[in-house]
Amino acid sequence: MPLPFREEEPSMPNNKSLALHRLAKLKTRLENNEQYLSEAVSLIKKTKDLCARGGLRLHKFVSNSKPVSNLLHQELNYEGIVDIFWTDSKVVLGYINNDAKRFHTFVANRVQQIRECTNPNQWRYIESKENPADEASRGLSAQELISNPRWLSGPAFLWNPEINTSTTESPPLSEDDPEVKKVKSLATQGTTENVSTILQRLEYFSDWHRAKRAIAVCLKLRKRLRSCTTDREQVKSETRTNLYQPVNVEQLRQAEVEIMKAIQTEMFPVEMELLRRLKSNPTKREDVKDRKASLKRNSALYRLDPFIDKEGLVRVGGRIKRADVPFHVKHPVILPRKGHITSLIIQHYHQRVKHQGRGITLNEIREDGIWIIGATSAVAHHIAKCVTCRKLRGLEFPEENYAILLTDNFPKGGIGKIAVGNPVAGVKYSLATASSIVEIDSNTGQLTLLVNADQQHRSEVNNSRFEIQAKLGSEVRTVGVVIYLLPLHHGDPLALPAMTAVKKGLEASQSITLNYGPAAEISPELLDRSLKQVSPDDPASQLSEAQTRVEQAIDLVKSIIIHAFENDYGRGAVLGFFHNQQLFSTAIISKLDRESDCHETVNHIVCPQNAKYRRSDGRCSNLNFPLAGAAGTPYIRLLSAKYYDVDGLNDPIGYPNQPNAPSIPSPFIVSRDLIRDEIASSDSAARNLTPAVMQFGQFLDHDLDLSAGGEGSTACLSIRCDGSPDDFQPPCYPILPLANNEPPCIRFVRSAAMCQLQGFPMEREQINDITGVIDGNNVYGSSENTTRSLRVLQNDVGLMRVSQTNGEDLLPEDPDTTTCIQGCFKAGDIRANEQQGLTSFHTLFLREHNRIARILKQLNAHWNGETVFQETRKIVGAILQKLVYEDYLPIILGPNALPSYAGHNENIDPSISNAFAAAAYRFGHSTIRSKFDLLNANYEEVAPAMKLRSMFFNNTVTKTMGVEPVLFGLIGNVSEKVDTVLSREITEHLFERGNQHGENLAALNLQRSRDHGLPGYNEFRVYCGISNASTFEDTRNEIRDPNNRAILMNLYNDDPNLVELWMAGLAEVPFPGATVGPTLRCVIREQFQRSRDGDRFFYENSGVFSSSQVLEIKKTSLSRLYCDNVNGIVSIQRNAFLSAVNEVRPSCQQIPGMSLCQWKECNNGQPHFNQTANLCECT
């Protein structure tokens, strides 16, 4: 009904308060609302709304009541009206006042609308009998309603001046209320990531336009929230209106700018900071020169002449500054090749050009002002993976015709695979006509030669032609194939010219100085390479370079022959399978060896039988085998190598053109599926061992073997990693990336191999670049030059060089090596800086040398510096041997694993076995902890534990705090046990620097096993006397975890002969009393027994030391080395390899140690230590 107006404006008493009371009645079928203005004597507005449905239709009642409030405000000219709402439903009051429960959709929506228009404290409860809104539902007539005072004036209590308008207490909600959602508890376990950046959130999008639109909406919201308006209702209204309007072109463009800036900031942080400081002009010549001079040559942006535009985007400078093209085409925005957004952009433009080829897609991308680094291969990779493109291409062979080249006398067997270019499940292959020469696998297209291409069948095989048919449903494709037999020694005329070309190419590559740049920015690949890069003057380097020359020359000859046929058949249409002994004559192979500068190793060297001291290079450790265990000699093999080139002599599995190679998974896949991280394992710790076991094991390994990288490895840094033959040019052997380039390609370099002068091809044998006997070469070096560079030669005391920090002796600094943060140290082994735990052990043994040398000089003042040094080196080597055989190996192999020492056996070769170096002894990688504790002498934390990734090539802690915190940390906690659990610090963050992706040590180990041609796990089982396993179920006694067996079965086609020794060895349960499983134990045990028995300088061998000296050596321990050389030490467990969980650490006075008195030279009598006088005497 209309509100009556007065002529004059109403005057409201100042001392009166007005309240608009709204009463609602809830029924199943009907909702009635009444409104009353109390305290206004003559003005009452009554409205009534009938709703078709009860329940929570209060939201309509509330929204329809708002105009009444506005009208009263205007007509009464009074702003102090209080809105109060009444309902006779306690359930509804409970809904409105609820903050804890969640409702089903119908109730939730209406409660939300009510709470948007009112506050919960405006609601009151009224009894149904007093609620006038109930009158209309009782069937009263109009006259009865008019005469009803409660209907017209409301409940009597509204007119009471002392009416209680305080908030009604909200009734609790019943758990059985059907509108309340039930709470279901679900226990989950997982890890969380802080997803906060734009790029991380955009990982969830699969379409470039949608990603831009989402960011555009976010930018609109951000702009609105930052606006300075105080009208809350206006903000709500405008925000809702603006956000739900479609984004325009300009907003999408701004979103694109923001996304690209975020990508560039993350991927090019150093370059962007530099360019911001320069603030250069893209066309000004002086600014261009400044930018090029400031950027590093190894930067991805170096050749692009980048600059930052007004919007903060990095763009290409380029050389077309005056071209009449738009600015964005002339100076496109730079994006990295890798990344989700880059993939979305390529996908977007590829779809926009209707799935046309690489060139058209690239042109479209660049026409829109985007420059993707490495775009050619990135677009090609996307098109190769595009499902739509595959469907459009249909069933096709990549080439029209094929040629297969075979050398004369080629044996029957696999000769390659010819299949359709877009493999689809269900394709069947067959020969269009029957052939007695070849057959084809119907599922894979693998061709097999059925006869030997010898004199009897030469005419049948040579120039034989046949057709291969591929069929999928009703679709059929046919391709022709021709087999050509090359004449015997067809490669002879090309061999020497190829060698000349290779030598020139290698000389050119060697003239390139690899610039590592600042230590904090070196890539993981370069850091890994630095661990295997020996001096060019090193004998192993020279032998490896010669072998690389021969390999490259032979490969070049093969490429020339194939290229000649490609002129007729097309690139990629010629498959060549060449036996080197048929391709080249013996005379030519001998000439190649000589032209490669391969120098025959001298086997007939003269060794003095009564030598008192070892040679630095390890020669003459065994008089029957003078070179056994010497630096620069090949590893020995327990089992024959497994290579998969045609000759079976050189190429590891995974190289192109290997028709007879089995199918095995990528190292990345094995690592992903079988290797677990430390979070996934609840019982990964070896509770009674300290991390010193791992650290001593690594230190010992660096005394036994080093597989240097093959020569010419610089070229491997620039390979494309697309699986083409160019990726595998010696010595490159990349671990190719999986889908979407994750994890990224590892540009793996093959180990250096021996060159051979036998006149015919031999199996590839890798070189051990250091001495293979336990002699402390990691302290002293494996050459006389290295040893002298580490010594103090200016005086006669026989000391080794040191540097000092805070008055403490550290390893000498190495100014020539720049890979380390805070500078590198120099030691006997080039790997001493790999991580600070290893550096600390090198320092420990350096200090032990200088401690012993000073005492020996006091005991024998007449000794010169050379004698002091050599005697000390001999003692330190003996201490290391004692620690290995009496303290360390019983933990690894179990007690009494080796037979008692019976003296030197000159018929035993002490050289390191390939299986030990490349697989078995790498078990220690499983025992690496994620963090290194930094403790003081009381075994209390002095700084937060350091993640391993922060310790690689980073000597910050050592330079600032010394080695003591790390050394105490290595004996103050527990180690990890040997299993398939490896820390993420080495499977995801190995040698990680900045934003660069770390390497994967598990994948590297698997690739190294393949590189070295190691046979599979089962062959080593048989070698060790363990049962022959035909399937992985047969390994259940050793690999007891059924989950591990199932994974191995799926990965390796249920063939234990294919799985790598290292991988299956970690999956074995430990041998009783040992740390490792039975197969690894066997290989490690075999090695250490030969290293001991075949070394004539082993400390227990007769004549090396006196019996009394041997007894003193046996008293030493790792704990004693700590006591004698660690500053500030107070106490230590008796065996530093065992944790002190249940032991009170004794003081150092209680730890036994060796007396050097037995090394005093006496003209008459024997040395004797007088304890009373604390003096060494001759008696």
Secondary structure as the mmCIF struct_conf table of DSSP 4:
data_model
#
loop_
_struct_conf.conf_type_id
_struct_conf.id
_struct_conf.beg_label_comp_id
_struct_conf.beg_label_asym_id
_struct_conf.beg_label_seq_id
_struct_conf.end_label_comp_id
_struct_conf.end_label_asym_id
_struct_conf.end_label_seq_id
HELX_LH_PP_P HELX_LH_PP_P1 PRO A 2 PRO A 4
BEND BEND1 GLU A 7 GLU A 8
HELX_LH_PP_P HELX_LH_PP_P2 GLU A 9 PRO A 10
TURN_TY1_P TURN_TY1_P1 ASN A 14 ASN A 15
STRN STRN1 ALA A 19 LEU A 26
BEND BEND2 THR A 28 ARG A 29
STRN STRN2 GLU A 31 SER A 38
BEND BEND3 GLU A 39 GLU A 39
BEND BEND4 VAL A 41 SER A 42
STRN STRN3 CYS A 51 CYS A 51
BEND BEND5 ALA A 52 ALA A 52
BEND BEND6 GLY A 55 LEU A 56
TURN_TY1_P TURN_TY1_P2 ARG A 57 ARG A 57
HELX_RH_AL_P HELX_RH_AL_P1 LEU A 58 LEU A 76
TURN_TY1_P TURN_TY1_P3 ASN A 77 ASN A 77
BEND BEND7 GLU A 79 GLU A 79
HELX_LH_PP_P HELX_LH_PP_P3 ILE A 81 ILE A 81
STRN STRN4 VAL A 82 THR A 87
BEND BEND8 ASP A 88 ASP A 88
HELX_RH_AL_P HELX_RH_AL_P2 LYS A 90 ASN A 97
BEND BEND9 ASP A 99 ALA A 100
STRN STRN5 PHE A 103 PHE A 103
HELX_RH_AL_P HELX_RH_AL_P3 THR A 105 CYS A 117
BEND BEND10 THR A 118 THR A 118
HELX_RH_3T_P HELX_RH_3T_P1 PRO A 120 GLN A 122
STRN STRN6 TRP A 123 TYR A 125
HELX_RH_3T_P HELX_RH_3T_P2 SER A 128 GLU A 130
HELX_RH_3T_P HELX_RH_3T_P3 PRO A 132 ARG A 138
TURN_TY1_P TURN_TY1_P4 GLY A 139 GLY A 139
HELX_RH_AL_P HELX_RH_AL_P4 ALA A 142 ILE A 146
TURN_TY1_P TURN_TY1_P5 SER A 147 SER A 147
HELX_RH_AL_P HELX_RH_AL_P5 PRO A 149 SER A 153
HELX_RH_3T_P HELX_RH_3T_P4 ALA A 156 TRP A 159
TURN_TY1_P TURN_TY1_P6 PRO A 161 GLU A 162
BEND BEND11 SER A 166 SER A 166
HELX_LH_PP_P HELX_LH_PP_P4 THR A 167 SER A 174
TURN_TY1_P TURN_TY1_P7 GLU A 175 ASP A 176
TURN_TY1_P TURN_TY1_P8 PRO A 178 GLU A 179
STRN STRN7 VAL A 180 VAL A 180
HELX_LH_PP_P HELX_LH_PP_P5 LYS A 181 VAL A 183
BEND BEND12 THR A 197 THR A 197
HELX_RH_AL_P HELX_RH_AL_P6 ILE A 198 LEU A 202
TURN_TY1_P TURN_TY1_P9 GLU A 203 TYR A 204
BEND BEND13 SER A 206 SER A 206
HELX_RH_AL_P HELX_RH_AL_P7 TRP A 208 LEU A 225
TURN_TY1_P TURN_TY1_P10 ARG A 226 ARG A 226
BEND BEND14 SER A 227 SER A 227
HELX_RH_AL_P HELX_RH_AL_P8 ARG A 232 LEU A 243
TURN_TY1_P TURN_TY1_P11 TYR A 244 TYR A 244
BEND BEND15 GLN A 245 GLN A 245
HELX_LH_PP_P HELX_LH_PP_P6 PRO A 246 VAL A 247
HELX_RH_AL_P HELX_RH_AL_P9 VAL A 249 MET A 267
HELX_RH_AL_P HELX_RH_AL_P10 PRO A 269 LEU A 278
BEND BEND16 PRO A 282 THR A 283
HELX_RH_AL_P HELX_RH_AL_P11 ARG A 285 SER A 294
BEND BEND17 LEU A 295 LEU A 295
TURN_TY1_P TURN_TY1_P12 ARG A 297 ASN A 298
BEND BEND18 SER A 299 SER A 299
TURN_TY1_P TURN_TY1_P13 ALA A 300 LEU A 301
HELX_RH_3T_P HELX_RH_3T_P5 TYR A 302 LEU A 304
STRN STRN8 PHE A 307 ILE A 308
TURN_TY1_P TURN_TY1_P14 LYS A 310 GLU A 311
BEND BEND19 GLY A 312 GLY A 312
STRN STRN9 VAL A 314 ARG A 315
BEND BEND20 ARG A 319 ARG A 319
TURN_TY1_P TURN_TY1_P15 LYS A 321 ARG A 322
BEND BEND21 ASP A 324 VAL A 325
HELX_RH_AL_P HELX_RH_AL_P12 PHE A 327 LYS A 330
BEND BEND22 HIS A 331 HIS A 331
HELX_LH_PP_P HELX_LH_PP_P7 PRO A 332 PRO A 332
STRN STRN10 VAL A 333 LEU A 335
BEND BEND23 ARG A 337 GLY A 339
HELX_RH_AL_P HELX_RH_AL_P13 HIS A 340 ARG A 352
TURN_TY1_P TURN_TY1_P16 VAL A 353 LYS A 354
BEND BEND24 HIS A 355 HIS A 355
HELX_RH_AL_P HELX_RH_AL_P14 ARG A 358 GLU A 367
TURN_TY1_P TURN_TY1_P17 ASP A 368 GLY A 369
STRN STRN11 ILE A 370 ILE A 372
TURN_TY1_P TURN_TY1_P18 ILE A 373 GLY A 374
HELX_RH_AL_P HELX_RH_AL_P15 ALA A 375 LYS A 385
HELX_RH_AL_P HELX_RH_AL_P16 VAL A 387 ARG A 393
BEND BEND25 LEU A 395 LEU A 395
BEND BEND26 PRO A 398 GLU A 400
STRN STRN12 ASN A 401 THR A 407
TURN_TY1_P TURN_TY1_P19 ASP A 408 ASN A 409
STRN STRN13 PHE A 410 PHE A 410
HELX_LH_PP_P HELX_LH_PP_P8 PRO A 411 PRO A 411
BEND BEND27 LYS A 412 LYS A 412
STRN STRN14 GLY A 413 LYS A 417
BEND BEND28 GLY A 421 ASN A 422
TURN_TY1_P TURN_TY1_P20 ALA A 425 GLY A 426
STRN STRN15 LYS A 428 LEU A 431
BEND BEND29 ALA A 432 THR A 433
BEND BEND30 SER A 436 ILE A 437
STRN STRN16 VAL A 438 ILE A 440
TURN_TY1_P TURN_TY1_P21 SER A 442 THR A 444
STRN STRN17 GLN A 446 LEU A 449
BEND BEND31 VAL A 451 VAL A 451
STRN STRN18 ALA A 453 ALA A 453
BEND BEND32 ASP A 454 ASP A 454
TURN_TY1_P TURN_TY1_P22 GLN A 455 HIS A 457
HELX_RH_AL_P HELX_RH_AL_P17 ARG A 458 VAL A 461
TURN_TY1_P TURN_TY1_P23 ASN A 462 ASN A 463
STRN STRN19 SER A 464 LEU A 472
TURN_TY1_P TURN_TY1_P24 GLY A 473 SER A 474
STRN STRN20 GLU A 475 LEU A 486
HELX_LH_PP_P HELX_LH_PP_P9 PRO A 487 PRO A 487
TURN_TY1_P TURN_TY1_P25 LEU A 488 GLY A 491
HELX_RH_AL_P HELX_RH_AL_P18 ASP A 492 GLN A 510
TURN_TY1_P TURN_TY1_P26 SER A 511 SER A 511
BEND BEND33 ILE A 512 ILE A 512
HELX_LH_PP_P HELX_LH_PP_P10 THR A 513 LEU A 514
BEND BEND34 PRO A 518 PRO A 518
HELX_RH_3T_P HELX_RH_3T_P6 ALA A 519 GLU A 521
HELX_RH_AL_P HELX_RH_AL_P19 PRO A 524 SER A 530
TURN_TY1_P TURN_TY1_P27 LEU A 531 LEU A 531
BEND BEND35 LYS A 532 LYS A 532
TURN_TY1_P TURN_TY1_P28 PRO A 536 ASP A 537
BEND BEND36 ASP A 538 ASP A 538
HELX_RH_AL_P HELX_RH_AL_P20 PRO A 539 TYR A 569
TURN_TY1_P TURN_TY1_P29 ARG A 571 GLY A 572
STRN STRN21 VAL A 574 PHE A 577
HELX_RH_AL_P HELX_RH_AL_P21 ASN A 580 LEU A 583
BEND BEND37 PHE A 584 PHE A 584
HELX_RH_AL_P HELX_RH_AL_P22 THR A 586 GLU A 595
TURN_TY1_P TURN_TY1_P30 SER A 596 ASP A 597
TURN_TY1_P TURN_TY1_P31 GLN A 609 ASN A 610
BEND BEND38 LYS A 612 TYR A 613
TURN_TY1_P TURN_TY1_P32 SER A 616 ASP A 617
TURN_TY1_P TURN_TY1_P33 ARG A 619 CYS A 620
BEND BEND39 SER A 621 PHE A 625
TURN_TY1_P TURN_TY1_P34 PRO A 626 GLY A 629
TURN_TY1_P TURN_TY1_P35 ALA A 631 GLY A 632
STRN STRN22 THR A 633 PRO A 634
HELX_LH_PP_P HELX_LH_PP_P11 TYR A 635 TYR A 635
STRN STRN23 ILE A 636 ILE A 636
BEND BEND40 LEU A 638 LEU A 639
BEND BEND41 ASP A 645 ASP A 645
TURN_TY1_P TURN_TY1_P36 VAL A 646 ASP A 647
BEND BEND42 GLY A 648 ASN A 650
HELX_LH_PP_P HELX_LH_PP_P12 ASP A 651 PRO A 652
TURN_TY1_P TURN_TY1_P37 ILE A 653 GLY A 654
BEND BEND43 TYR A 655 ASN A 657
TURN_TY1_P TURN_TY1_P38 PRO A 659 ASN A 660
HELX_LH_PP_P HELX_LH_PP_P13 ALA A 661 SER A 663
HELX_RH_AL_P HELX_RH_AL_P23 PRO A 667 LEU A 674
STRN STRN24 ARG A 676 ARG A 676
TURN_TY1_P TURN_TY1_P39 GLU A 678 ALA A 680
BEND BEND44 SER A 682 ASP A 683
STRN STRN25 ALA A 685 ALA A 686
TURN_TY1_P TURN_TY1_P40 ARG A 687 ASN A 688
STRN STRN26 LEU A 689 LEU A 689
HELX_RH_AL_P HELX_RH_AL_P24 PRO A 691 ASP A 701
TURN_TY1_P TURN_TY1_P41 HIS A 702 LEU A 704
HELX_LH_PP_P HELX_LH_PP_P14 ALA A 708 ALA A 708
STRN STRN27 GLY A 709 GLY A 709
HELX_LH_PP_P HELX_LH_PP_P15 GLY A 710 GLY A 710
TURN_TY1_P TURN_TY1_P42 GLU A 711 GLY A 712
HELX_RH_3T_P HELX_RH_3T_P7 SER A 713 SER A 718
BEND BEND45 ASP A 722 GLY A 723
HELX_RH_3T_P HELX_RH_3T_P8 PRO A 725 PHE A 728
BEND BEND46 GLN A 729 GLN A 729
TURN_TY1_P TURN_TY1_P43 PRO A 730 PRO A 731
STRN STRN28 CYS A 732 CYS A 732
STRN STRN29 ILE A 735 ILE A 735
HELX_RH_3T_P HELX_RH_3T_P9 ALA A 739 ASN A 741
BEND BEND47 PRO A 743 PRO A 743
HELX_LH_PP_P HELX_LH_PP_P16 PRO A 744 CYS A 745
STRN STRN30 ILE A 746 ILE A 746
STRN STRN31 VAL A 749 VAL A 749
HELX_LH_PP_P HELX_LH_PP_P17 ARG A 750 ARG A 750
STRN STRN32 SER A 751 SER A 751
HELX_LH_PP_P HELX_LH_PP_P18 ALA A 752 ALA A 752
STRN STRN33 ALA A 753 ALA A 753
BEND BEND48 GLN A 758 PHE A 760
STRN STRN34 GLN A 766 GLN A 766
STRN STRN35 ILE A 767 ASN A 768
BEND BEND49 ILE A 770 ILE A 770
BEND BEND50 GLY A 772 ASP A 775
HELX_RH_AL_P HELX_RH_AL_P25 ASN A 777 TYR A 780
BEND BEND51 SER A 782 SER A 783
HELX_RH_AL_P HELX_RH_AL_P26 GLU A 784 LEU A 790
STRN STRN36 ARG A 791 ARG A 791
BEND BEND52 GLN A 794 VAL A 797
STRN STRN37 MET A 800 MET A 800
STRN STRN38 SER A 803 THR A 805
TURN_TY1_P TURN_TY1_P44 ASN A 806 GLY A 807
STRN STRN39 GLU A 808 LEU A 810
HELX_LH_PP_P HELX_LH_PP_P19 LEU A 811 PRO A 812
STRN STRN40 GLU A 813 GLU A 813
TURN_TY1_P TURN_TY1_P45 PRO A 815 ASP A 816
BEND BEND53 CYS A 820 CYS A 820
STRN STRN41 ILE A 821 ILE A 821
TURN_TY1_P TURN_TY1_P46 GLN A 822 GLN A 822
STRN STRN42 PHE A 825 PHE A 825
BEND BEND54 GLY A 828 ASP A 829
TURN_TY1_P TURN_TY1_P47 ILE A 830 ASN A 833
BEND BEND55 GLU A 834 GLU A 834
STRN STRN43 GLN A 835 GLN A 835
HELX_RH_AL_P HELX_RH_AL_P27 GLN A 836 LEU A 859
TURN_TY1_P TURN_TY1_P48 ALA A 861 HIS A 862
HELX_RH_AL_P HELX_RH_AL_P28 GLY A 865 LYS A 882
HELX_RH_PI_P HELX_RH_PI_P1 LEU A 883 TYR A 888
HELX_RH_AL_P HELX_RH_AL_P29 LEU A 889 LEU A 893
TURN_TY1_P TURN_TY1_P49 PRO A 895 ASN A 896
BEND BEND56 LEU A 898 LEU A 898
HELX_LH_PP_P HELX_LH_PP_P20 PRO A 899 TYR A 901
TURN_TY1_P TURN_TY1_P50 GLU A 906 ASN A 907
BEND BEND57 ILE A 908 ILE A 908
HELX_LH_PP_P HELX_LH_PP_P21 SER A 911 ILE A 912
STRN STRN44 SER A 913 SER A 913
HELX_RH_AL_P HELX_RH_AL_P30 ASN A 914 ALA A 918
TURN_TY1_P TURN_TY1_P51 ALA A 919 ALA A 919
HELX_RH_3T_P HELX_RH_3T_P10 ALA A 920 THR A 927
BEND BEND58 SER A 930 SER A 930
STRN STRN45 LYS A 931 LEU A 935
TURN_TY1_P TURN_TY1_P52 ALA A 937 ASN A 938
BEND BEND59 TYR A 939 TYR A 939
STRN STRN46 GLU A 941 LYS A 947
HELX_RH_3T_P HELX_RH_3T_P11 LEU A 948 SER A 950
TURN_TY1_P TURN_TY1_P53 MET A 951 MET A 951
STRN STRN47 PHE A 952 PHE A 952
TURN_TY1_P TURN_TY1_P54 PHE A 953 PHE A 953
STRN STRN48 ASN A 954 ASN A 954
HELX_RH_AL_P HELX_RH_AL_P31 THR A 956 MET A 961
BEND BEND60 VAL A 963 VAL A 963
HELX_RH_AL_P HELX_RH_AL_P32 GLU A 964 ILE A 971
BEND BEND61 GLY A 972 ASN A 973
STRN STRN49 SER A 975 GLU A 976
HELX_LH_PP_P HELX_LH_PP_P22 LYS A 977 LYS A 977
BEND BEND62 VAL A 978 THR A 980
STRN STRN50 VAL A 981 VAL A 981
HELX_RH_AL_P HELX_RH_AL_P33 ARG A 984 THR A 987
TURN_TY1_P TURN_TY1_P55 GLU A 988 GLU A 988
STRN STRN51 LEU A 990 LEU A 990
TURN_TY1_P TURN_TY1_P56 PHE A 991 PHE A 991
TURN_TY1_P TURN_TY1_P57 GLY A 994 ASN A 995
BEND BEND63 GLN A 996 GLN A 996
HELX_LH_PP_P HELX_LH_PP_P23 HIS A 997 GLY A 998
STRN STRN52 GLU A 999 GLU A 999
HELX_RH_AL_P HELX_RH_AL_P34 LEU A 1001 ASP A 1011
TURN_TY1_P TURN_TY1_P58 HIS A 1012 GLY A 1013
HELX_LH_PP_P HELX_LH_PP_P24 LEU A 1014 GLY A 1016
HELX_RH_AL_P HELX_RH_AL_P35 TYR A 1017 TYR A 1023
TURN_TY1_P TURN_TY1_P59 CYS A 1024 GLY A 1025
HELX_LH_PP_P HELX_LH_PP_P25 ILE A 1026 ASN A 1028
BEND BEND64 SER A 1030 THR A 1031
HELX_RH_3T_P HELX_RH_3T_P12 PHE A 1032 THR A 1035
TURN_TY1_P TURN_TY1_P60 ARG A 1036 GLU A 1038
BEND BEND65 ILE A 1039 ILE A 1039
HELX_RH_AL_P HELX_RH_AL_P36 PRO A 1042 LEU A 1051
TURN_TY1_P TURN_TY1_P61 TYR A 1052 ASP A 1054
TURN_TY1_P TURN_TY1_P62 PRO A 1056 LEU A 1058
BEND BEND66 VAL A 1059 VAL A 1059
HELX_RH_AL_P HELX_RH_AL_P37 LEU A 1061 ALA A 1067
BEND BEND67 GLU A 1068 GLU A 1068
HELX_LH_PP_P HELX_LH_PP_P26 VAL A 1069 PHE A 1071
TURN_TY1_P TURN_TY1_P63 PRO A 1072 GLY A 1073
BEND BEND68 ALA A 1074 VAL A 1076
HELX_RH_AL_P HELX_RH_AL_P38 PRO A 1078 ASP A 1093
TURN_TY1_P TURN_TY1_P64 GLY A 1094 GLY A 1094
TURN_TY1_P TURN_TY1_P65 ARG A 1096 PHE A 1097
TURN_TY1_P TURN_TY1_P66 TYR A 1099 GLU A 1100
BEND BEND69 ASN A 1101 ASN A 1101
STRN STRN53 SER A 1102 SER A 1102
TURN_TY1_P TURN_TY1_P67 GLY A 1103 VAL A 1104
STRN STRN54 PHE A 1105 PHE A 1105
HELX_RH_AL_P HELX_RH_AL_P39 SER A 1107 LYS A 1114
TURN_TY1_P TURN_TY1_P68 LYS A 1115 LYS A 1115
HELX_RH_AL_P HELX_RH_AL_P40 LEU A 1118 ASN A 1125
BEND BEND70 VAL A 1126 VAL A 1126
TURN_TY1_P TURN_TY1_P69 ASN A 1127 GLY A 1128
STRN STRN55 SER A 1131 SER A 1131
BEND BEND71 ARG A 1134 ASN A 1135
TURN_TY1_P TURN_TY1_P70 ALA A 1136 PHE A 1137
STRN STRN56 LEU A 1138 LEU A 1138
TURN_TY1_P TURN_TY1_P71 VAL A 1141 ASN A 1142
HELX_LH_PP_P HELX_LH_PP_P27 VAL A 1144 PRO A 1146
STRN STRN57 SER A 1147 SER A 1147
HELX_RH_3T_P HELX_RH_3T_P13 CYS A 1148 GLN A 1150
BEND BEND72 ILE A 1151 ILE A 1151
HELX_RH_3T_P HELX_RH_3T_P14 LEU A 1156 TRP A 1159
BEND BEND73 ASN A 1163 GLY A 1165
STRN STRN58 PRO A 1167 ASN A 1170
TURN_TY1_P TURN_TY1_P72 GLN A 1171 ASN A 1174
STRN STRN59 LEU A 1175 CYS A 1178
#
